[in-house]
Amino acid sequence: MTMHRTFPKSPLSDLEDPRLVRNFSYVNGKWQGAASGEAFAVTNPADGEWLGEVAQLSGEESRAAVDAAHEAFGSWSQSLPQERARLLRRWYELMKEHKEDLARIMVLEQGKPISEARGEIDYAADFIEFYAEETRRPNIEGVTSHLPDAEVELWREPMGVAALITPWNFPAAMLTRKAAAALAAGCTVVAHPSAETPFSALALAELAERAGLPPGVFNVVTGIAPEIVEPWTQDARVRALSFTGSTEVGRLLYKQCAGTVKALIMELGGHAPVIVFKGADMEKAVVETMKAKFATSGQDCLGANRIFIERAVYDGFVEKFAEATKALSVGIGMDDPDIGPLMNEKAVAKQEEHVKDALDKGARLLCGGKRHAAGSLFFQPTVLADVPEGAAILHEETFGPVAALVPFDTEEEVLRRANDTEYGLVAYVHSKDPKRIYRATKALNFGMVAVNRTKVTGAPIPFGGMKQSGLGREGARQGLEAFTEIKYVCRDWG
């Protein structure tokens, strides 16, 4: 007798366009289940509700996606830039048309507030629009010849197949930031989304298909990360690998790719300092630091992890910051709270560990500090003051809604402490003194520095970090160039 499994109704079925919900991988222009029939469940982090099952492909099937991308590369790389631009533009337009459904998918599988999800869809679409325009830019650069009777040029040519590995915290934007750049450059793509948030990536694949991207050009392969990704790291046809995630996993991928000497673009961990100098606009500094700490419920590589305040204004800042934190709302994403659930139990446990460690070492708890009554994966927005140097939270990425506040006495001291980390993604500085701003900006060993504001990201800027926060840049012209090789041509017309 054949047994048939029955499933509860998924809230994803209530979308305006339910065809955006895909349970299979997208390979070579076809929706593909696993040959084994294996699938994994996806649940809503807010309440554990079952959302659906997604195909769990094997390593062999993952290699087949590279076959498809490699086969498609010849025609795609030789296609007219105007044609690539047209297809990318149509993909962008479809994203904007289906913004509400895409945002709802994200809320249900990732948990972030609906206003943040809508913002991410706009942000994700902007990358496609930007690279649709960049596709048309000339890619041949003339160089003054150093040889008599020789003409010298530099050509930028697409590398080949690009493997993209994307995280759960920004499941749409991290995919489009990578994929749109690679596709605009003339590369073909195999992408692996996080198993915790695959529906957002699959919805984008559905829209890419509707936009007319040819078979094999854009492939989304779902499954368990080691099974899917390791064949890509070993395959010489995969010429570039772009990864967003933890530094620990980034190091592993770095080693795995060494044998085939791939180009690597990596956006890894962050441990962002906020530095508030006396004389800064304190009201604005509090508002901007709240944004830097609590956006995406603190689950952001750009999130403020160490908040340094000059002692002369420390007490006033701490009081205002704690008051603002106590006023934050917590709840499910569709209710549009300030703080949603964390992604998994491990993330919640880390908040508890960091709070306990800091308190054991002498920090003061001003608010929060515990799990929230909204559900098992919710954590109270938390403020720790007077956090001592030895506390784990000052040395490890928290990735949650726990803020660590620390006083400092001198500019030299705070810049030294801000730089005392293996990470170097972003730093935030608040001051009205132009000379101090210049000195701090120059001294900070971070790929990005935000002065008197929080939001700095966008399609036209090169996003990336120093030290163990990553390699290369995403976004801007540099993001496209990361998927190209330079060919030097020295020509004598004879």
Secondary structure by P-SEA (a helix, b strand, c coil): cbbbbbbccccccccccccccccbbbcccccccccccbbbbbbcccccccccccccccaaaaaaaaaaaaaaaaaaaaccaaaaaaaaaaaaaaaaaaaaaaaaaaaacccccaaaaaaaaaaaaaaaaaaaaacccccccccccccccbbbbbbbbbccbbbbbbbcccccaaaaacaaaaaaacccbbbbcccccaaaaaaaaaaaaaaccccccbbbbbcccccccccccccccccbbbbbccaaaaaaaaaaacccccbbbbbcccbbbbbbccccaaaaaaaaaaaacccccccccccccbbbbcccaaaaaaaaaaaaaaacccccccccccccccccaaaaaaaaaaaaaaaaabbbbcccccccccccccccbbbbcccccccccccccccccbbbbbbbccaaaaaaaaaccccccbbbbbcccaaaaaaaaaaccccccccccccccccccccccccccccccccccccccccbbbbbbbbbcc
